[in-house]
Amino acid sequence: MASVAVDPQPSVVTRVVNLPLVSSTYGLMSSAYVNTKDQYPYLKSVCEMAEKGVKTITSVALTSALPIIQKLEPQIAVANTYACKGLDRMEERLPILNQPSTQANTCFSNLNLDVCLKRNGHFLTS
């Protein structure tokens, strides 16, 4: 008899990063950052030093925190489950999260999100 592997629930962080609004906005900002560094050589050297510092600090922090994270894994899994449920509700109430930033920008261009949501048949309340 073959066993069936059950995929664990994806992390809320992975789900948020993969939202079209978040991923497309990240892409735009990343592109602007790279273009700015390419245009200004002095700024590029400062940014590269800052990037190296952040990578080093992140590596040290992760190495130090790993034993604690492993110990708290069951509690983190429970928190992730609740966070995913909350994200589900947010996605239902704010369908703009599932649009790329270029498409969502049309709603923000007139700075009246409430009108935009009502026009598209979505409401913030209820």
Backbone as JSON Lines, residues from 0, in Angstrom:
{"i":0,"aa":"M","n":[0.84,-1.17,0.0],"ca":[0.0,0.0,0.0],"c":[0.89,1.24,0.0]}
{"i":1,"aa":"A","n":[0.62,2.18,-0.9],"ca":[1.44,3.39,-1.02],"c":[1.0,4.43,0.01]}
{"i":2,"aa":"S","n":[1.98,5.09,0.57],"ca":[1.64,6.14,1.53],"c":[1.46,7.47,0.78]}
{"i":3,"aa":"V","n":[0.58,8.28,1.29],"ca":[0.3,9.57,0.68],"c":[0.94,10.65,1.53]}
{"i":4,"aa":"A","n":[1.8,11.44,0.93],"ca":[2.46,12.53,1.66],"c":[1.52,13.73,1.69]}
{"i":5,"aa":"V","n":[1.37,14.3,2.85],"ca":[0.53,15.47,3.0],"c":[1.45,16.69,3.09]}
{"i":6,"aa":"D","n":[1.21,17.65,2.17],"ca":[2.01,18.87,2.2],"c":[1.65,19.69,3.42]}
{"i":7,"aa":"P","n":[2.64,20.16,4.15],"ca":[2.33,21.03,5.28],"c":[1.78,22.36,4.76]}
{"i":8,"aa":"Q","n":[1.05,23.03,5.63],"ca":[0.49,24.32,5.26],"c":[1.64,25.29,4.95]}
{"i":9,"aa":"P","n":[1.52,26.04,3.84],"ca":[2.6,26.98,3.54],"c":[2.68,28.06,4.61]}
{"i":10,"aa":"S","n":[3.88,28.59,4.8],"ca":[4.02,29.62,5.83],"c":[3.32,30.89,5.38]}
{"i":11,"aa":"V","n":[2.84,31.64,6.35],"ca":[2.15,32.88,6.05],"c":[3.1,33.85,5.35]}
{"i":12,"aa":"V","n":[4.37,33.79,5.7],"ca":[5.35,34.67,5.06],"c":[5.44,34.36,3.57]}
{"i":13,"aa":"T","n":[5.5,33.07,3.22],"ca":[5.55,32.66,1.83],"c":[4.3,33.12,1.09]}
{"i":14,"aa":"R","n":[3.15,32.97,1.72],"ca":[1.91,33.38,1.09],"c":[1.87,34.89,0.86]}
{"i":15,"aa":"V","n":[2.32,35.67,1.84],"ca":[2.32,37.13,1.69],"c":[3.28,37.54,0.57]}
{"i":16,"aa":"V","n":[4.46,36.95,0.55],"ca":[5.45,37.3,-0.47],"c":[4.93,36.96,-1.87]}
{"i":17,"aa":"N","n":[4.12,35.92,-1.97],"ca":[3.6,35.5,-3.27],"c":[2.32,36.22,-3.69]}
{"i":18,"aa":"L","n":[1.79,37.09,-2.83],"ca":[0.62,37.87,-3.24],"c":[1.04,38.76,-4.42]}
{"i":19,"aa":"P","n":[0.21,38.83,-5.47],"ca":[0.58,39.64,-6.63],"c":[0.92,41.09,-6.29]}
{"i":20,"aa":"L","n":[0.17,41.71,-5.38],"ca":[0.45,43.1,-5.02],"c":[1.83,43.23,-4.37]}
{"i":21,"aa":"V","n":[2.15,42.31,-3.49],"ca":[3.43,42.36,-2.78],"c":[4.58,42.02,-3.73]}
{"i":22,"aa":"S","n":[4.47,40.95,-4.48],"ca":[5.57,40.53,-5.35],"c":[5.83,41.53,-6.47]}
{"i":23,"aa":"S","n":[4.77,42.1,-7.04],"ca":[4.98,43.07,-8.11],"c":[5.56,44.38,-7.57]}
{"i":24,"aa":"T","n":[5.13,44.79,-6.38],"ca":[5.68,46.0,-5.76],"c":[7.14,45.78,-5.41]}
{"i":25,"aa":"Y","n":[7.47,44.61,-4.9],"ca":[8.87,44.29,-4.62],"c":[9.7,44.37,-5.89]}
{"i":26,"aa":"G","n":[9.18,43.82,-6.98],"ca":[9.89,43.85,-8.26],"c":[10.16,45.27,-8.72]}
{"i":27,"aa":"L","n":[9.15,46.13,-8.6],"ca":[9.31,47.53,-9.01],"c":[10.36,48.23,-8.14]}
{"i":28,"aa":"M","n":[10.28,48.03,-6.83],"ca":[11.2,48.69,-5.91],"c":[12.63,48.16,-6.09]}
{"i":29,"aa":"S","n":[12.76,46.87,-6.3],"ca":[14.07,46.28,-6.52],"c":[14.7,46.84,-7.79]}
{"i":30,"aa":"S","n":[13.92,46.95,-8.82],"ca":[14.4,47.5,-10.09],"c":[14.83,48.96,-9.91]}
{"i":31,"aa":"A","n":[14.04,49.74,-9.2],"ca":[14.39,51.14,-8.95],"c":[15.68,51.24,-8.14]}
{"i":32,"aa":"Y","n":[15.85,50.36,-7.16],"ca":[17.05,50.34,-6.33],"c":[18.29,50.04,-7.17]}
{"i":33,"aa":"V","n":[18.2,49.01,-8.01],"ca":[19.33,48.62,-8.86],"c":[19.65,49.73,-9.85]}
{"i":34,"aa":"N","n":[18.63,50.31,-10.46],"ca":[18.85,51.39,-11.42],"c":[19.5,52.6,-10.75]}
{"i":35,"aa":"T","n":[19.07,52.92,-9.54],"ca":[19.64,54.05,-8.81],"c":[21.11,53.78,-8.49]}
{"i":36,"aa":"K","n":[21.41,52.56,-8.06],"ca":[22.81,52.22,-7.77],"c":[23.66,52.32,-9.03]}
{"i":37,"aa":"D","n":[23.1,51.89,-10.16],"ca":[23.85,51.95,-11.42],"c":[24.1,53.39,-11.87]}
{"i":38,"aa":"Q","n":[23.19,54.28,-11.56],"ca":[23.3,55.67,-11.99],"c":[24.29,56.47,-11.14]}
{"i":39,"aa":"Y","n":[24.42,56.12,-9.88],"ca":[25.23,56.91,-8.94],"c":[26.3,56.03,-8.3]}
{"i":40,"aa":"P","n":[27.52,56.07,-8.84],"ca":[28.59,55.18,-8.36],"c":[28.91,55.33,-6.87]}
{"i":41,"aa":"Y","n":[28.89,56.56,-6.35],"ca":[29.21,56.75,-4.92],"c":[28.11,56.12,-4.05]}
{"i":42,"aa":"L","n":[26.88,56.3,-4.45],"ca":[25.77,55.7,-3.73],"c":[25.84,54.18,-3.81]}
{"i":43,"aa":"K","n":[26.28,53.69,-4.96],"ca":[26.41,52.24,-5.15],"c":[27.38,51.65,-4.13]}
{"i":44,"aa":"S","n":[28.53,52.31,-3.94],"ca":[29.51,51.76,-2.99],"c":[28.99,51.79,-1.56]}
{"i":45,"aa":"V","n":[28.26,52.84,-1.2],"ca":[27.67,52.92,0.14],"c":[26.62,51.82,0.31]}
{"i":46,"aa":"C","n":[25.77,51.65,-0.7],"ca":[24.72,50.62,-0.63],"c":[25.32,49.23,-0.54]}
{"i":47,"aa":"E","n":[26.39,48.97,-1.29],"ca":[27.01,47.65,-1.25],"c":[27.62,47.36,0.11]}
{"i":48,"aa":"M","n":[28.2,48.38,0.74],"ca":[28.74,48.17,2.1],"c":[27.59,47.89,3.07]}
{"i":49,"aa":"A","n":[26.5,48.62,2.95],"ca":[25.35,48.38,3.82],"c":[24.78,46.98,3.59]}
{"i":50,"aa":"E","n":[24.7,46.56,2.34],"ca":[24.2,45.22,2.02],"c":[25.06,44.14,2.66]}
{"i":51,"aa":"K","n":[26.39,44.29,2.59],"ca":[27.29,43.31,3.22],"c":[27.08,43.27,4.73]}
{"i":52,"aa":"G","n":[26.91,44.43,5.34],"ca":[26.66,44.49,6.78],"c":[25.36,43.8,7.15]}
{"i":53,"aa":"V","n":[24.31,44.04,6.38],"ca":[23.02,43.4,6.66],"c":[23.12,41.89,6.49]}
{"i":54,"aa":"K","n":[23.82,41.43,5.46],"ca":[23.99,39.99,5.26],"c":[24.74,39.35,6.43]}
{"i":55,"aa":"T","n":[25.77,40.01,6.9],"ca":[26.55,39.48,8.03],"c":[25.7,39.42,9.3]}
{"i":56,"aa":"I","n":[25.02,40.51,9.59],"ca":[24.17,40.56,10.79],"c":[23.06,39.51,10.72]}
{"i":57,"aa":"T","n":[22.46,39.36,9.54],"ca":[21.4,38.37,9.36],"c":[21.92,36.97,9.58]}
{"i":58,"aa":"S","n":[23.08,36.68,9.05],"ca":[23.67,35.35,9.21],"c":[23.95,35.04,10.68]}
{"i":59,"aa":"V","n":[24.52,35.99,11.39],"ca":[24.82,35.8,12.82],"c":[23.53,35.64,13.62]}
{"i":60,"aa":"A","n":[22.53,36.47,13.32],"ca":[21.26,36.41,14.04],"c":[20.57,35.07,13.8]}
{"i":61,"aa":"L","n":[20.58,34.61,12.57],"ca":[19.93,33.33,12.25],"c":[20.63,32.17,12.95]}
{"i":62,"aa":"T","n":[21.95,32.19,12.93],"ca":[22.71,31.13,13.6],"c":[22.42,31.13,15.1]}
{"i":63,"aa":"S","n":[22.33,32.3,15.69],"ca":[22.07,32.4,17.13],"c":[20.63,32.01,17.48]}
{"i":64,"aa":"A","n":[19.69,32.34,16.61],"ca":[18.28,32.11,16.9],"c":[17.8,30.7,16.54]}
{"i":65,"aa":"L","n":[18.54,29.99,15.72],"ca":[18.1,28.68,15.25],"c":[17.72,27.71,16.36]}
{"i":66,"aa":"P","n":[18.51,27.56,17.43],"ca":[18.1,26.64,18.5],"c":[16.77,27.04,19.15]}
{"i":67,"aa":"I","n":[16.55,28.33,19.32],"ca":[15.29,28.81,19.91],"c":[14.13,28.54,18.96]}
{"i":68,"aa":"I","n":[14.35,28.8,17.68],"ca":[13.3,28.57,16.68],"c":[12.92,27.09,16.65]}
{"i":69,"aa":"Q","n":[13.92,26.21,16.69],"ca":[13.64,24.78,16.67],"c":[12.85,24.35,17.91]}
{"i":70,"aa":"K","n":[13.18,24.95,19.05],"ca":[12.49,24.61,20.3],"c":[11.03,25.08,20.25]}
{"i":71,"aa":"L","n":[10.79,26.2,19.62],"ca":[9.44,26.79,19.57],"c":[8.65,26.39,18.33]}
{"i":72,"aa":"E","n":[9.13,25.41,17.6],"ca":[8.49,25.02,16.34],"c":[6.99,24.71,16.48]}
{"i":73,"aa":"P","n":[6.55,23.97,17.5],"ca":[5.1,23.71,17.62],"c":[4.28,25.0,17.8]}
{"i":74,"aa":"Q","n":[4.78,25.91,18.61],"ca":[4.06,27.17,18.82],"c":[4.06,28.02,17.55]}
{"i":75,"aa":"I","n":[5.17,27.99,16.82],"ca":[5.25,28.73,15.56],"c":[4.25,28.16,14.55]}
{"i":76,"aa":"A","n":[4.09,26.85,14.53],"ca":[3.14,26.22,13.61],"c":[1.71,26.65,13.93]}
{"i":77,"aa":"V","n":[1.37,26.72,15.21],"ca":[0.03,27.17,15.61],"c":[-0.17,28.63,15.2]}
{"i":78,"aa":"A","n":[0.82,29.46,15.47],"ca":[0.73,30.88,15.1],"c":[0.59,31.03,13.59]}
{"i":79,"aa":"N","n":[1.31,30.2,12.84],"ca":[1.22,30.24,11.38],"c":[-0.18,29.89,10.91]}
{"i":80,"aa":"T","n":[-0.79,28.89,11.53],"ca":[-2.15,28.49,11.16],"c":[-3.12,29.65,11.36]}
{"i":81,"aa":"Y","n":[-3.05,30.31,12.51],"ca":[-3.93,31.45,12.76],"c":[-3.63,32.61,11.8]}
{"i":82,"aa":"A","n":[-2.36,32.84,11.53],"ca":[-2.0,33.92,10.62],"c":[-2.51,33.64,9.2]}
{"i":83,"aa":"C","n":[-2.46,32.38,8.78],"ca":[-2.97,32.01,7.45],"c":[-4.48,32.21,7.37]}
{"i":84,"aa":"K","n":[-5.19,31.88,8.46],"ca":[-6.64,32.12,8.48],"c":[-6.93,33.62,8.39]}
{"i":85,"aa":"G","n":[-6.15,34.42,9.11],"ca":[-6.32,35.87,9.03],"c":[-6.03,36.39,7.63]}
{"i":86,"aa":"L","n":[-5.01,35.84,6.99],"ca":[-4.68,36.25,5.62],"c":[-5.79,35.85,4.66]}
{"i":87,"aa":"D","n":[-6.39,34.68,4.88],"ca":[-7.53,34.28,4.05],"c":[-8.64,35.32,4.12]}
{"i":88,"aa":"R","n":[-8.94,35.78,5.32],"ca":[-9.99,36.8,5.51],"c":[-9.6,38.11,4.84]}
{"i":89,"aa":"M","n":[-8.34,38.49,4.97],"ca":[-7.89,39.72,4.34],"c":[-8.01,39.63,2.82]}
{"i":90,"aa":"E","n":[-7.65,38.49,2.26],"ca":[-7.75,38.31,0.81],"c":[-9.21,38.38,0.34]}
{"i":91,"aa":"E","n":[-10.13,37.86,1.17],"ca":[-11.55,37.93,0.82],"c":[-12.03,39.38,0.84]}
{"i":92,"aa":"R","n":[-11.63,40.12,1.85],"ca":[-12.11,41.49,2.04],"c":[-11.36,42.52,1.21]}
{"i":93,"aa":"L","n":[-10.13,42.21,0.85],"ca":[-9.31,43.15,0.08],"c":[-8.77,42.45,-1.18]}
{"i":94,"aa":"P","n":[-9.62,42.27,-2.17],"ca":[-9.18,41.58,-3.39],"c":[-8.06,42.32,-4.12]}
{"i":95,"aa":"I","n":[-7.82,43.56,-3.75],"ca":[-6.73,44.32,-4.35],"c":[-5.39,43.64,-4.1]}
{"i":96,"aa":"L","n":[-5.3,42.83,-3.04],"ca":[-4.06,42.1,-2.74],"c":[-3.7,41.11,-3.84]}
{"i":97,"aa":"N","n":[-4.7,40.68,-4.6],"ca":[-4.47,39.7,-5.66],"c":[-4.35,40.35,-7.03]}
{"i":98,"aa":"Q","n":[-4.04,41.65,-7.04],"ca":[-3.8,42.37,-8.29],"c":[-2.36,42.87,-8.28]}
{"i":99,"aa":"P","n":[-1.72,42.9,-9.44],"ca":[-0.37,43.47,-9.47],"c":[-0.43,44.96,-9.16]}
{"i":100,"aa":"S","n":[0.68,45.51,-8.72],"ca":[0.7,46.91,-8.29],"c":[0.31,47.86,-9.41]}
{"i":101,"aa":"T","n":[0.63,47.52,-10.65],"ca":[0.27,48.4,-11.76],"c":[-1.24,48.49,-11.92]}
{"i":102,"aa":"Q","n":[-1.94,47.39,-11.69],"ca":[-3.4,47.38,-11.77],"c":[-4.01,48.03,-10.52]}
{"i":103,"aa":"A","n":[-3.43,47.76,-9.36],"ca":[-3.95,48.32,-8.12],"c":[-3.74,49.83,-8.08]}
{"i":104,"aa":"N","n":[-2.73,50.31,-8.77],"ca":[-2.4,51.73,-8.78],"c":[-3.57,52.57,-9.3]}
{"i":105,"aa":"T","n":[-4.4,52.01,-10.18],"ca":[-5.53,52.78,-10.69],"c":[-6.52,53.12,-9.57]}
{"i":106,"aa":"C","n":[-6.63,52.25,-8.58],"ca":[-7.51,52.53,-7.44],"c":[-6.94,53.63,-6.56]}
{"i":107,"aa":"F","n":[-5.61,53.7,-6.47],"ca":[-4.99,54.68,-5.59],"c":[-4.74,56.03,-6.27]}
{"i":108,"aa":"S","n":[-4.88,56.06,-7.58],"ca":[-4.54,57.29,-8.28],"c":[-5.42,58.46,-7.85]}
{"i":109,"aa":"N","n":[-6.67,58.17,-7.5],"ca":[-7.53,59.27,-7.05],"c":[-7.58,59.36,-5.52]}
{"i":110,"aa":"L","n":[-6.77,58.53,-4.83],"ca":[-6.65,58.52,-3.37],"c":[-7.98,58.33,-2.65]}
{"i":111,"aa":"N","n":[-8.88,57.6,-3.27],"ca":[-10.16,57.33,-2.64],"c":[-10.42,55.83,-2.71]}
{"i":112,"aa":"L","n":[-9.77,55.08,-1.84],"ca":[-9.85,53.62,-1.83],"c":[-11.27,53.14,-1.59]}
{"i":113,"aa":"D","n":[-12.0,53.82,-0.7],"ca":[-13.37,53.41,-0.39],"c":[-14.24,53.43,-1.65]}
{"i":114,"aa":"V","n":[-14.13,54.48,-2.44],"ca":[-14.9,54.58,-3.68],"c":[-14.48,53.49,-4.65]}
{"i":115,"aa":"C","n":[-13.18,53.24,-4.74],"ca":[-12.67,52.21,-5.63],"c":[-13.2,50.84,-5.24]}
{"i":116,"aa":"L","n":[-13.18,50.53,-3.96],"ca":[-13.66,49.23,-3.5],"c":[-15.16,49.08,-3.75]}
{"i":117,"aa":"K","n":[-15.93,50.15,-3.51],"ca":[-17.37,50.08,-3.75],"c":[-17.65,49.92,-5.24]}
{"i":118,"aa":"R","n":[-16.89,50.61,-6.08],"ca":[-17.09,50.53,-7.52],"c":[-16.83,49.11,-8.01]}
{"i":119,"aa":"N","n":[-15.9,48.42,-7.39],"ca":[-15.57,47.05,-7.78],"c":[-16.38,46.02,-7.03]}
{"i":120,"aa":"G","n":[-17.36,46.46,-6.24],"ca":[-18.24,45.55,-5.53],"c":[-17.69,44.99,-4.24]}
{"i":121,"aa":"H","n":[-16.68,45.62,-3.69],"ca":[-16.09,45.14,-2.44],"c":[-16.21,46.24,-1.37]}
{"i":122,"aa":"F","n":[-16.43,45.81,-0.15],"ca":[-16.61,46.74,0.94],"c":[-15.68,46.37,2.08]}
{"i":123,"aa":"L","n":[-15.19,47.35,2.8],"ca":[-14.29,47.08,3.91],"c":[-15.02,46.6,5.15]}
{"i":124,"aa":"T","n":[-16.27,46.94,5.29],"ca":[-17.02,46.55,6.48],"c":[-17.75,45.24,6.25]}
{"i":125,"aa":"S","n":[-18.16,44.61,7.3],"ca":[-18.93,43.35,7.37],"c":[-18.1,42.15,7.67]}
